[in-house]
Amino acid sequence: MGRVLLLVPVMISTAGCVQVSAPEKPIEINLNINIRQEVVVRLQQDVRDLIDKNPGVF
């Protein structure tokens, strides 16, 4: 218990001080995002035939 009481003042005296301040210039965030999406649909031959026979349905 005695060691703990001796270490407390030492730990407090060695603790650093943290300062938070606003930067002089504004923070600039550049986001260059390129989103490309490709959808490939391949129909089976029987489905193609069905679409050709009934063009008004699809």
C-alpha distance matrix in Angstrom:
0.0 3.8 5.5 5.2 6.5 8.8 10.1 11.0 13.8 15.0 15.4 17.2 19.4 20.5 21.3 25.1 27.5 29.8 33.3 35.9 39.5 42.9 45.0 48.1 50.5 50.6 49.3 52.3 52.2 55.3 55.8 58.8 59.2 62.3 62.7 65.6 66.4 69.3 70.5 73.0 74.9 77.3 79.7 81.3 85.0 85.6 83.6 85.5 88.8 87.6 86.8 90.2 92.0 90.2 89.4 89.3 86.5 84.0
3.8 0.0 3.8 5.4 5.2 6.4 8.8 10.3 12.2 13.3 14.6 16.3 17.9 19.3 20.7 24.5 26.9 29.7 33.1 36.0 39.4 43.0 45.0 47.9 50.4 50.8 49.7 52.8 52.9 56.1 56.9 59.9 60.5 63.6 64.2 67.2 68.2 71.1 72.5 75.1 77.1 79.5 82.0 83.7 87.4 88.2 86.1 87.9 91.2 90.1 89.2 92.5 94.5 92.7 91.8 91.7 89.0 86.4
5.5 3.8 0.0 3.8 5.4 5.0 6.1 8.7 10.9 11.0 12.1 14.5 16.0 16.7 18.3 22.0 24.8 27.4 31.0 33.9 37.4 40.9 42.7 45.6 48.0 48.5 47.2 50.2 50.3 53.3 54.1 57.0 57.7 60.8 61.5 64.4 65.5 68.4 69.9 72.4 74.5 76.9 79.5 81.1 84.9 85.7 83.7 85.4 88.8 87.8 86.9 90.1 92.2 90.5 89.5 89.6 86.9 84.3
5.2 5.4 3.8 0.0 3.8 5.4 5.1 6.3 9.4 10.1 10.2 12.3 14.5 15.3 16.2 20.0 22.5 24.9 28.4 31.2 34.8 38.2 40.2 43.2 45.6 45.9 44.6 47.6 47.6 50.7 51.5 54.5 55.1 58.2 58.8 61.8 62.8 65.8 67.2 69.8 71.9 74.3 76.8 78.6 82.3 83.1 81.0 82.8 86.1 85.0 84.1 87.3 89.3 87.6 86.6 86.5 83.9 81.3
6.5 5.2 5.4 3.8 0.0 3.8 5.5 5.5 7.5 9.4 10.4 11.5 13.4 15.1 16.2 19.9 22.1 24.8 28.1 31.1 34.5 38.1 40.2 43.1 45.7 46.1 45.1 48.3 48.6 51.9 52.8 55.9 56.7 59.9 60.6 63.7 64.8 67.9 69.4 72.1 74.2 76.8 79.3 81.2 84.9 85.7 83.4 85.2 88.5 87.4 86.3 89.6 91.6 89.7 88.7 88.5 85.9 83.3
8.8 6.4 5.0 5.4 3.8 0.0 3.8 5.6 6.4 7.1 9.2 10.8 11.8 13.3 15.1 18.8 21.4 24.4 27.7 30.9 34.2 37.8 39.6 42.4 45.0 45.7 44.8 48.0 48.4 51.6 52.7 55.7 56.7 60.0 60.8 63.9 65.2 68.3 70.0 72.6 74.9 77.4 80.1 82.0 85.7 86.6 84.4 86.0 89.4 88.5 87.3 90.5 92.7 90.9 89.7 89.7 87.2 84.5
10.1 8.8 6.1 5.1 5.5 3.8 0.0 3.8 5.7 5.1 6.0 8.6 10.0 10.6 12.2 16.0 18.7 21.5 25.0 28.1 31.5 35.0 36.7 39.6 42.1 42.7 41.6 44.7 44.9 48.1 49.1 52.1 53.0 56.3 57.2 60.2 61.5 64.6 66.3 68.9 71.2 73.7 76.4 78.3 82.1 83.0 80.8 82.4 85.8 84.9 83.8 86.9 89.1 87.4 86.2 86.2 83.7 81.0
11.0 10.3 8.7 6.3 5.5 5.6 3.8 0.0 3.8 5.4 5.2 6.2 8.7 10.1 10.7 14.5 16.7 19.4 22.8 25.8 29.2 32.7 34.8 37.6 40.2 40.7 39.7 43.0 43.3 46.6 47.7 50.8 51.7 55.1 55.9 59.1 60.4 63.6 65.2 68.0 70.2 72.9 75.5 77.5 81.3 82.1 79.8 81.4 84.8 83.8 82.5 85.7 87.9 86.0 84.8 84.6 82.2 79.5
13.8 12.2 10.9 9.4 7.5 6.4 5.7 3.8 0.0 3.8 5.5 5.1 6.1 8.6 10.0 13.5 15.5 18.7 21.8 25.1 28.3 32.0 33.9 36.5 39.4 40.2 39.5 42.8 43.5 46.9 48.3 51.5 52.6 56.0 57.1 60.4 61.9 65.1 66.9 69.8 72.2 74.9 77.6 79.7 83.4 84.4 82.0 83.4 86.9 85.9 84.6 87.7 89.9 88.0 86.7 86.5 84.1 81.4
15.0 13.3 11.0 10.1 9.4 7.1 5.1 5.4 3.8 0.0 3.8 5.5 5.2 6.3 8.7 12.1 14.9 18.1 21.4 24.7 27.9 31.5 33.1 35.7 38.4 39.4 38.5 41.7 42.4 45.6 47.0 50.0 51.2 54.6 55.8 59.0 60.6 63.8 65.7 68.5 70.9 73.6 76.4 78.5 82.1 83.3 81.0 82.3 85.8 85.0 83.6 86.7 89.0 87.3 85.9 85.9 83.6 80.7
15.4 14.6 12.1 10.2 10.4 9.2 6.0 5.2 5.5 3.8 0.0 3.8 5.5 5.3 6.2 9.9 12.8 15.5 19.0 22.1 25.5 29.0 30.7 33.6 36.1 36.7 35.7 38.9 39.3 42.5 43.8 46.8 47.9 51.3 52.3 55.5 57.0 60.2 62.1 64.9 67.3 69.9 72.7 74.8 78.5 79.6 77.3 78.6 82.1 81.3 79.9 83.0 85.3 83.5 82.1 82.1 79.8 77.0
17.2 16.3 14.5 12.3 11.5 10.8 8.6 6.2 5.1 5.5 3.8 0.0 3.8 5.5 5.3 8.7 10.7 13.7 16.9 20.1 23.4 27.0 29.0 31.7 34.4 35.1 34.4 37.8 38.5 41.9 43.3 46.5 47.7 51.2 52.3 55.6 57.2 60.5 62.4 65.3 67.7 70.5 73.3 75.5 79.2 80.2 77.8 79.1 82.6 81.7 80.2 83.3 85.6 83.6 82.2 82.0 79.7 76.9
19.4 17.9 16.0 14.5 13.4 11.8 10.0 8.7 6.1 5.2 5.5 3.8 0.0 3.8 5.6 8.2 10.4 14.0 16.9 20.4 23.3 27.0 28.7 31.1 34.0 35.1 34.6 38.0 39.0 42.3 44.0 47.1 48.6 52.1 53.4 56.8 58.6 61.9 64.0 66.9 69.5 72.2 75.1 77.4 81.1 82.2 79.8 81.0 84.5 83.7 82.1 85.1 87.5 85.7 84.1 84.0 81.8 79.0
20.5 19.3 16.7 15.3 15.1 13.3 10.6 10.1 8.6 6.3 5.3 5.5 3.8 0.0 3.8 6.3 9.5 12.7 15.9 19.3 22.3 25.9 27.2 29.7 32.4 33.5 32.7 35.9 36.7 39.9 41.5 44.5 45.9 49.4 50.8 54.0 55.9 59.1 61.3 64.1 66.7 69.4 72.4 74.6 78.3 79.5 77.2 78.3 81.9 81.2 79.6 82.6 85.0 83.3 81.7 81.8 79.6 76.7
21.3 20.7 18.3 16.2 16.2 15.1 12.2 10.7 10.0 8.7 6.2 5.3 5.6 3.8 0.0 3.8 6.8 9.5 13.0 16.2 19.4 23.0 24.6 27.4 29.9 30.7 29.9 33.1 33.8 37.1 38.6 41.7 43.1 46.6 47.9 51.2 53.0 56.3 58.4 61.3 63.8 66.7 69.5 71.8 75.5 76.7 74.2 75.4 78.9 78.1 76.5 79.5 82.0 80.1 78.5 78.5 76.3 73.4
25.1 24.5 22.0 20.0 19.9 18.8 16.0 14.5 13.5 12.1 9.9 8.7 8.2 6.3 3.8 0.0 3.8 6.5 9.7 13.0 16.1 19.6 21.0 23.7 26.3 27.3 26.5 29.8 30.8 34.1 35.8 39.0 40.5 44.1 45.6 49.0 50.9 54.3 56.5 59.5 62.2 65.1 68.1 70.5 74.1 75.4 72.8 73.8 77.5 76.7 75.0 77.9 80.4 78.5 76.8 76.8 74.8 71.8
27.5 26.9 24.8 22.5 22.1 21.4 18.7 16.7 15.5 14.9 12.8 10.7 10.4 9.5 6.8 3.8 0.0 3.8 6.5 10.0 13.0 16.6 18.4 21.0 23.8 24.8 24.4 27.9 29.1 32.6 34.5 37.8 39.4 43.1 44.6 48.1 50.1 53.6 55.9 59.0 61.7 64.7 67.6 70.2 73.7 75.0 72.3 73.2 76.9 76.0 74.1 77.1 79.6 77.6 75.7 75.6 73.7 70.7
29.8 29.7 27.4 24.9 24.8 24.4 21.5 19.4 18.7 18.1 15.5 13.7 14.0 12.7 9.5 6.5 3.8 0.0 3.8 6.7 10.0 13.5 15.3 18.3 20.8 21.4 20.8 24.3 25.4 29.0 30.8 34.1 35.8 39.4 40.9 44.5 46.5 50.0 52.3 55.5 58.2 61.2 64.1 66.8 70.3 71.6 68.8 69.7 73.3 72.5 70.6 73.4 76.0 74.0 72.1 71.9 70.0 67.1
33.3 33.1 31.0 28.4 28.1 27.7 25.0 22.8 21.8 21.4 19.0 16.9 16.9 15.9 13.0 9.7 6.5 3.8 0.0 3.8 6.5 10.2 12.3 15.0 17.7 18.5 18.5 22.1 23.7 27.3 29.4 32.8 34.7 38.4 40.1 43.8 45.9 49.5 51.9 55.2 57.9 61.1 64.0 66.8 70.3 71.6 68.7 69.5 73.1 72.3 70.2 73.0 75.5 73.5 71.4 71.2 69.4 66.5
35.9 36.0 33.9 31.2 31.1 30.9 28.1 25.8 25.1 24.7 22.1 20.1 20.4 19.3 16.2 13.0 10.0 6.7 3.8 0.0 3.8 7.0 9.5 12.6 15.0 15.3 15.1 18.8 20.4 24.1 26.2 29.7 31.5 35.3 36.9 40.6 42.8 46.5 48.8 52.2 54.9 58.2 61.1 63.9 67.4 68.6 65.7 66.4 70.0 69.1 66.9 69.7 72.3 70.1 68.0 67.7 66.1 63.1
39.5 39.4 37.4 34.8 34.5 34.2 31.5 29.2 28.3 27.9 25.5 23.4 23.3 22.3 19.4 16.1 13.0 10.0 6.5 3.8 0.0 3.8 6.5 9.1 11.8 12.5 13.1 16.9 19.1 22.8 25.2 28.7 30.9 34.6 36.5 40.2 42.6 46.3 48.8 52.2 55.1 58.4 61.3 64.3 67.6 69.0 66.0 66.5 70.1 69.3 66.9 69.6 72.2 70.1 67.8 67.4 66.0 63.0
42.9 43.0 40.9 38.2 38.1 37.8 35.0 32.7 32.0 31.5 29.0 27.0 27.0 25.9 23.0 19.6 16.6 13.5 10.2 7.0 3.8 0.0 3.8 6.6 8.6 8.9 9.9 13.7 16.1 19.8 22.4 25.9 28.1 31.9 33.9 37.6 40.1 43.8 46.4 49.9 52.7 56.1 59.0 62.1 65.4 66.7 63.7 64.0 67.7 66.8 64.4 66.9 69.6 67.4 65.0 64.7 63.4 60.4
45.0 45.0 42.7 40.2 40.2 39.6 36.7 34.8 33.9 33.1 30.7 29.0 28.7 27.2 24.6 21.0 18.4 15.3 12.3 9.5 6.5 3.8 0.0 3.8 5.5 6.8 7.9 11.5 14.3 17.7 20.7 23.9 26.5 30.2 32.5 36.2 38.9 42.5 45.3 48.7 51.7 55.0 58.1 61.2 64.4 66.0 63.0 63.1 66.8 66.2 63.6 66.1 68.9 66.9 64.4 64.2 63.0 59.9
48.1 47.9 45.6 43.2 43.1 42.4 39.6 37.6 36.5 35.7 33.6 31.7 31.1 29.7 27.4 23.7 21.0 18.3 15.0 12.6 9.1 6.6 3.8 0.0 3.8 6.7 9.2 12.2 15.6 18.6 21.9 24.9 27.8 31.4 33.9 37.5 40.5 44.1 47.0 50.4 53.4 56.8 59.9 63.1 66.2 67.8 64.8 64.7 68.4 67.9 65.2 67.5 70.3 68.3 65.7 65.5 64.5 61.4
50.5 50.4 48.0 45.6 45.7 45.0 42.1 40.2 39.4 38.4 36.1 34.4 34.0 32.4 29.9 26.3 23.8 20.8 17.7 15.0 11.8 8.6 5.5 3.8 0.0 3.8 6.5 8.8 12.5 15.2 18.6 21.4 24.5 28.0 30.6 34.2 37.2 40.8 43.8 47.2 50.3 53.6 56.7 60.0 63.0 64.7 61.6 61.5 65.1 64.7 61.9 64.1 67.1 65.1 62.4 62.2 61.4 58.2
50.6 50.8 48.5 45.9 46.1 45.7 42.7 40.7 40.2 39.4 36.7 35.1 35.1 33.5 30.7 27.3 24.8 21.4 18.5 15.3 12.5 8.9 6.8 6.7 3.8 0.0 3.8 6.3 9.7 12.7 15.9 19.0 21.8 25.3 27.8 31.4 34.2 37.9 40.8 44.2 47.2 50.6 53.6 56.9 59.9 61.5 58.4 58.3 62.0 61.4 58.6 60.9 63.8 61.7 59.0 58.8 57.9 54.8
49.3 49.7 47.2 44.6 45.1 44.8 41.6 39.7 39.5 38.5 35.7 34.4 34.6 32.7 29.9 26.5 24.4 20.8 18.5 15.1 13.1 9.9 7.9 9.2 6.5 3.8 0.0 3.8 6.6 10.0 13.0 16.2 18.9 22.5 24.9 28.5 31.3 35.0 37.9 41.3 44.3 47.6 50.7 53.9 57.0 58.6 55.6 55.6 59.3 58.7 56.1 58.4 61.3 59.3 56.8 56.7 55.6 52.4
52.3 52.8 50.2 47.6 48.3 48.0 44.7 43.0 42.8 41.7 38.9 37.8 38.0 35.9 33.1 29.8 27.9 24.3 22.1 18.8 16.9 13.7 11.5 12.2 8.8 6.3 3.8 0.0 3.8 6.5 9.8 12.8 15.7 19.2 21.8 25.4 28.4 32.0 35.0 38.3 41.4 44.8 47.9 51.1 54.1 55.9 52.8 52.7 56.4 55.9 53.2 55.4 58.4 56.5 53.8 53.9 52.9 49.7
52.2 52.9 50.3 47.6 48.6 48.4 44.9 43.3 43.5 42.4 39.3 38.5 39.0 36.7 33.8 30.8 29.1 25.4 23.7 20.4 19.1 16.1 14.3 15.6 12.5 9.7 6.6 3.8 0.0 3.8 6.4 9.7 12.3 15.9 18.4 22.0 24.9 28.5 31.4 34.8 37.9 41.2 44.3 47.5 50.6 52.3 49.3 49.2 52.9 52.5 49.9 52.2 55.1 53.3 50.7 50.9 49.8 46.5
55.3 56.1 53.3 50.7 51.9 51.6 48.1 46.6 46.9 45.6 42.5 41.9 42.3 39.9 37.1 34.1 32.6 29.0 27.3 24.1 22.8 19.8 17.7 18.6 15.2 12.7 10.0 6.5 3.8 0.0 3.8 6.3 9.4 12.8 15.7 19.1 22.3 25.8 28.9 32.2 35.4 38.6 41.8 45.1 48.0 49.9 47.0 46.6 50.4 50.1 47.4 49.5 52.6 50.9 48.3 48.6 47.7 44.3
55.8 56.9 54.1 51.5 52.8 52.7 49.1 47.7 48.3 47.0 43.8 43.3 44.0 41.5 38.6 35.8 34.5 30.8 29.4 26.2 25.2 22.4 20.7 21.9 18.6 15.9 13.0 9.8 6.4 3.8 0.0 3.8 5.9 9.5 12.1 15.6 18.6 22.2 25.3 28.5 31.7 35.0 38.2 41.4 44.4 46.2 43.3 43.1 46.8 46.5 43.9 46.1 49.1 47.4 44.9 45.2 44.2 40.8
58.8 59.9 57.0 54.5 55.9 55.7 52.1 50.8 51.5 50.0 46.8 46.5 47.1 44.5 41.7 39.0 37.8 34.1 32.8 29.7 28.7 25.9 23.9 24.9 21.4 19.0 16.2 12.8 9.7 6.3 3.8 0.0 3.8 6.7 9.9 13.1 16.4 19.8 23.1 26.2 29.5 32.7 36.0 39.2 42.0 44.1 41.3 40.8 44.5 44.5 41.8 43.8 47.0 45.5 42.8 43.4 42.6 39.1
59.2 60.5 57.7 55.1 56.7 56.7 53.0 51.7 52.6 51.2 47.9 47.7 48.6 45.9 43.1 40.5 39.4 35.8 34.7 31.5 30.9 28.1 26.5 27.8 24.5 21.8 18.9 15.7 12.3 9.4 5.9 3.8 0.0 3.8 6.3 9.8 12.9 16.4 19.6 22.8 26.0 29.2 32.5 35.7 38.6 40.6 37.7 37.4 41.1 41.0 38.4 40.5 43.6 42.1 39.6 40.2 39.2 35.7
62.3 63.6 60.8 58.2 59.9 60.0 56.3 55.1 56.0 54.6 51.3 51.2 52.1 49.4 46.6 44.1 43.1 39.4 38.4 35.3 34.6 31.9 30.2 31.4 28.0 25.3 22.5 19.2 15.9 12.8 9.5 6.7 3.8 0.0 3.8 6.4 9.9 13.1 16.5 19.6 23.0 26.1 29.4 32.6 35.4 37.5 34.7 34.2 37.9 38.0 35.3 37.3 40.5 39.2 36.6 37.4 36.6 33.0
62.7 64.2 61.5 58.8 60.6 60.8 57.2 55.9 57.1 55.8 52.3 52.3 53.4 50.8 47.9 45.6 44.6 40.9 40.1 36.9 36.5 33.9 32.5 33.9 30.6 27.8 24.9 21.8 18.4 15.7 12.1 9.9 6.3 3.8 0.0 3.8 6.6 10.1 13.3 16.5 19.7 23.0 26.2 29.5 32.4 34.3 31.4 31.0 34.8 34.7 32.1 34.3 37.4 36.0 33.5 34.3 33.3 29.7
65.6 67.2 64.4 61.8 63.7 63.9 60.2 59.1 60.4 59.0 55.5 55.6 56.8 54.0 51.2 49.0 48.1 44.5 43.8 40.6 40.2 37.6 36.2 37.5 34.2 31.4 28.5 25.4 22.0 19.1 15.6 13.1 9.8 6.4 3.8 0.0 3.7 6.7 10.1 13.2 16.5 19.7 22.9 26.2 29.0 31.0 28.3 27.8 31.5 31.6 29.1 31.1 34.3 33.1 30.7 31.7 30.8 27.1
66.4 68.2 65.5 62.8 64.8 65.2 61.5 60.4 61.9 60.6 57.0 57.2 58.6 55.9 53.0 50.9 50.1 46.5 45.9 42.8 42.6 40.1 38.9 40.5 37.2 34.2 31.3 28.4 24.9 22.3 18.6 16.4 12.9 9.9 6.6 3.7 0.0 3.8 6.7 10.0 13.1 16.4 19.6 22.9 25.8 27.7 24.8 24.5 28.3 28.3 25.9 28.0 31.2 29.9 27.7 28.8 27.6 23.9
69.3 71.1 68.4 65.8 67.9 68.3 64.6 63.6 65.1 63.8 60.2 60.5 61.9 59.1 56.3 54.3 53.6 50.0 49.5 46.5 46.3 43.8 42.5 44.1 40.8 37.9 35.0 32.0 28.5 25.8 22.2 19.8 16.4 13.1 10.1 6.7 3.8 0.0 3.8 6.5 9.9 13.0 16.2 19.5 22.3 24.4 21.7 21.2 25.0 25.3 22.9 24.9 28.1 27.3 25.1 26.5 25.5 21.7
70.5 72.5 69.9 67.2 69.4 70.0 66.3 65.2 66.9 65.7 62.1 62.4 64.0 61.3 58.4 56.5 55.9 52.3 51.9 48.8 48.8 46.4 45.3 47.0 43.8 40.8 37.9 35.0 31.4 28.9 25.3 23.1 19.6 16.5 13.3 10.1 6.7 3.8 0.0 3.8 6.5 9.9 12.9 16.3 19.2 21.0 18.2 18.0 21.8 21.8 19.6 21.9 25.0 24.0 22.1 23.6 22.3 18.6
73.0 75.1 72.4 69.8 72.1 72.6 68.9 68.0 69.8 68.5 64.9 65.3 66.9 64.1 61.3 59.5 59.0 55.5 55.2 52.2 52.2 49.9 48.7 50.4 47.2 44.2 41.3 38.3 34.8 32.2 28.5 26.2 22.8 19.6 16.5 13.2 10.0 6.5 3.8 0.0 3.8 6.5 9.9 13.1 15.9 18.0 15.6 15.2 19.0 19.5 17.6 19.6 22.8 22.4 20.7 22.7 21.5 17.8
74.9 77.1 74.5 71.9 74.2 74.9 71.2 70.2 72.2 70.9 67.3 67.7 69.5 66.7 63.8 62.2 61.7 58.2 57.9 54.9 55.1 52.7 51.7 53.4 50.3 47.2 44.3 41.4 37.9 35.4 31.7 29.5 26.0 23.0 19.7 16.5 13.1 9.9 6.5 3.8 0.0 3.8 6.4 9.9 12.7 14.5 12.0 11.8 15.6 15.9 14.2 16.5 19.5 19.0 17.8 19.8 18.3 14.8
77.3 79.5 76.9 74.3 76.8 77.4 73.7 72.9 74.9 73.6 69.9 70.5 72.2 69.4 66.7 65.1 64.7 61.2 61.1 58.2 58.4 56.1 55.0 56.8 53.6 50.6 47.6 44.8 41.2 38.6 35.0 32.7 29.2 26.1 23.0 19.7 16.4 13.0 9.9 6.5 3.8 0.0 3.8 6.6 9.4 11.7 9.9 9.6 13.3 14.2 13.2 15.1 18.0 18.3 17.5 20.1 18.7 15.5
79.7 82.0 79.5 76.8 79.3 80.1 76.4 75.5 77.6 76.4 72.7 73.3 75.1 72.4 69.5 68.1 67.6 64.1 64.0 61.1 61.3 59.0 58.1 59.9 56.7 53.6 50.7 47.9 44.3 41.8 38.2 36.0 32.5 29.4 26.2 22.9 19.6 16.2 12.9 9.9 6.4 3.8 0.0 3.7 6.4 8.2 6.2 6.3 9.8 10.6 10.1 12.1 14.7 15.1 14.9 17.6 16.1 13.3
81.3 83.7 81.1 78.6 81.2 82.0 78.3 77.5 79.7 78.5 74.8 75.5 77.4 74.6 71.8 70.5 70.2 66.8 66.8 63.9 64.3 62.1 61.2 63.1 60.0 56.9 53.9 51.1 47.5 45.1 41.4 39.2 35.7 32.6 29.5 26.2 22.9 19.5 16.3 13.1 9.9 6.6 3.7 0.0 3.8 5.6 5.4 6.4 8.8 10.1 10.8 12.5 14.5 15.6 16.2 19.1 17.4 15.3
85.0 87.4 84.9 82.3 84.9 85.7 82.1 81.3 83.4 82.1 78.5 79.2 81.1 78.3 75.5 74.1 73.7 70.3 70.3 67.4 67.6 65.4 64.4 66.2 63.0 59.9 57.0 54.1 50.6 48.0 44.4 42.0 38.6 35.4 32.4 29.0 25.8 22.3 19.2 15.9 12.7 9.4 6.4 3.8 0.0 3.8 5.4 5.0 6.2 8.7 9.9 10.5 12.4 14.3 15.1 18.5 17.3 15.6
85.6 88.2 85.7 83.1 85.7 86.6 83.0 82.1 84.4 83.3 79.6 80.2 82.2 79.5 76.7 75.4 75.0 71.6 71.6 68.6 69.0 66.7 66.0 67.8 64.7 61.5 58.6 55.9 52.3 49.9 46.2 44.1 40.6 37.5 34.3 31.0 27.7 24.4 21.0 18.0 14.5 11.7 8.2 5.6 3.8 0.0 3.8 5.4 5.0 6.2 8.7 9.8 10.6 12.3 14.0 17.0 15.4 14.4
83.6 86.1 83.7 81.0 83.4 84.4 80.8 79.8 82.0 81.0 77.3 77.8 79.8 77.2 74.2 72.8 72.3 68.8 68.7 65.7 66.0 63.7 63.0 64.8 61.6 58.4 55.6 52.8 49.3 47.0 43.3 41.3 37.7 34.7 31.4 28.3 24.8 21.7 18.2 15.6 12.0 9.9 6.2 5.4 5.4 3.8 0.0 3.8 5.4 5.0 6.2 8.6 9.9 10.5 11.7 14.3 12.5 11.0
85.5 87.9 85.4 82.8 85.2 86.0 82.4 81.4 83.4 82.3 78.6 79.1 81.0 78.3 75.4 73.8 73.2 69.7 69.5 66.4 66.5 64.0 63.1 64.7 61.5 58.3 55.6 52.7 49.2 46.6 43.1 40.8 37.4 34.2 31.0 27.8 24.5 21.2 18.0 15.2 11.8 9.6 6.3 6.4 5.0 5.4 3.8 0.0 3.8 5.4 5.1 6.1 8.7 10.0 10.2 13.6 12.7 10.9
88.8 91.2 88.8 86.1 88.5 89.4 85.8 84.8 86.9 85.8 82.1 82.6 84.5 81.9 78.9 77.5 76.9 73.3 73.1 70.0 70.1 67.7 66.8 68.4 65.1 62.0 59.3 56.4 52.9 50.4 46.8 44.5 41.1 37.9 34.8 31.5 28.3 25.0 21.8 19.0 15.6 13.3 9.8 8.8 6.2 5.0 5.4 3.8 0.0 3.8 5.5 5.0 6.2 8.6 10.0 13.4 12.8 12.1
87.6 90.1 87.8 85.0 87.4 88.5 84.9 83.8 85.9 85.0 81.3 81.7 83.7 81.2 78.1 76.7 76.0 72.5 72.3 69.1 69.3 66.8 66.2 67.9 64.7 61.4 58.7 55.9 52.5 50.1 46.5 44.5 41.0 38.0 34.7 31.6 28.3 25.3 21.8 19.5 15.9 14.2 10.6 10.1 8.7 6.2 5.0 5.4 3.8 0.0 3.8 5.4 5.2 6.1 8.3 11.0 9.7 9.6
86.8 89.2 86.9 84.1 86.3 87.3 83.8 82.5 84.6 83.6 79.9 80.2 82.1 79.6 76.5 75.0 74.1 70.6 70.2 66.9 66.9 64.4 63.6 65.2 61.9 58.6 56.1 53.2 49.9 47.4 43.9 41.8 38.4 35.3 32.1 29.1 25.9 22.9 19.6 17.6 14.2 13.2 10.1 10.8 9.9 8.7 6.2 5.1 5.5 3.8 0.0 3.8 5.4 5.1 5.5 8.5 7.8 6.7
90.2 92.5 90.1 87.3 89.6 90.5 86.9 85.7 87.7 86.7 83.0 83.3 85.1 82.6 79.5 77.9 77.1 73.4 73.0 69.7 69.6 66.9 66.1 67.5 64.1 60.9 58.4 55.4 52.2 49.5 46.1 43.8 40.5 37.3 34.3 31.1 28.0 24.9 21.9 19.6 16.5 15.1 12.1 12.5 10.5 9.8 8.6 6.1 5.0 5.4 3.8 0.0 3.8 5.6 5.7 9.4 10.0 9.5
92.0 94.5 92.2 89.3 91.6 92.7 89.1 87.9 89.9 89.0 85.3 85.6 87.5 85.0 82.0 80.4 79.6 76.0 75.5 72.3 72.2 69.6 68.9 70.3 67.1 63.8 61.3 58.4 55.1 52.6 49.1 47.0 43.6 40.5 37.4 34.3 31.2 28.1 25.0 22.8 19.5 18.0 14.7 14.5 12.4 10.6 9.9 8.7 6.2 5.2 5.4 3.8 0.0 3.8 6.2 9.0 9.5 10.3
90.2 92.7 90.5 87.6 89.7 90.9 87.4 86.0 88.0 87.3 83.5 83.6 85.7 83.3 80.1 78.5 77.6 74.0 73.5 70.1 70.1 67.4 66.9 68.3 65.1 61.7 59.3 56.5 53.3 50.9 47.4 45.5 42.1 39.2 36.0 33.1 29.9 27.3 24.0 22.4 19.0 18.3 15.1 15.6 14.3 12.3 10.5 10.0 8.6 6.1 5.1 5.6 3.8 0.0 3.8 5.6 5.7 7.2
89.4 91.8 89.5 86.6 88.7 89.7 86.2 84.8 86.7 85.9 82.1 82.2 84.1 81.7 78.5 76.8 75.7 72.1 71.4 68.0 67.8 65.0 64.4 65.7 62.4 59.0 56.8 53.8 50.7 48.3 44.9 42.8 39.6 36.6 33.5 30.7 27.7 25.1 22.1 20.7 17.8 17.5 14.9 16.2 15.1 14.0 11.7 10.2 10.0 8.3 5.5 5.7 6.2 3.8 0.0 3.8 5.6 5.7
89.3 91.7 89.6 86.5 88.5 89.7 86.2 84.6 86.5 85.9 82.1 82.0 84.0 81.8 78.5 76.8 75.6 71.9 71.2 67.7 67.4 64.7 64.2 65.5 62.2 58.8 56.7 53.9 50.9 48.6 45.2 43.4 40.2 37.4 34.3 31.7 28.8 26.5 23.6 22.7 19.8 20.1 17.6 19.1 18.5 17.0 14.3 13.6 13.4 11.0 8.5 9.4 9.0 5.6 3.8 0.0 3.8 5.6
86.5 89.0 86.9 83.9 85.9 87.2 83.7 82.2 84.1 83.6 79.8 79.7 81.8 79.6 76.3 74.8 73.7 70.0 69.4 66.1 66.0 63.4 63.0 64.5 61.4 57.9 55.6 52.9 49.8 47.7 44.2 42.6 39.2 36.6 33.3 30.8 27.6 25.5 22.3 21.5 18.3 18.7 16.1 17.4 17.3 15.4 12.5 12.7 12.8 9.7 7.8 10.0 9.5 5.7 5.6 3.8 0.0 3.8
84.0 86.4 84.3 81.3 83.3 84.5 81.0 79.5 81.4 80.7 77.0 76.9 79.0 76.7 73.4 71.8 70.7 67.1 66.5 63.1 63.0 60.4 59.9 61.4 58.2 54.8 52.4 49.7 46.5 44.3 40.8 39.1 35.7 33.0 29.7 27.1 23.9 21.7 18.6 17.8 14.8 15.5 13.3 15.3 15.6 14.4 11.0 10.9 12.1 9.6 6.7 9.5 10.3 7.2 5.7 5.6 3.8 0.0
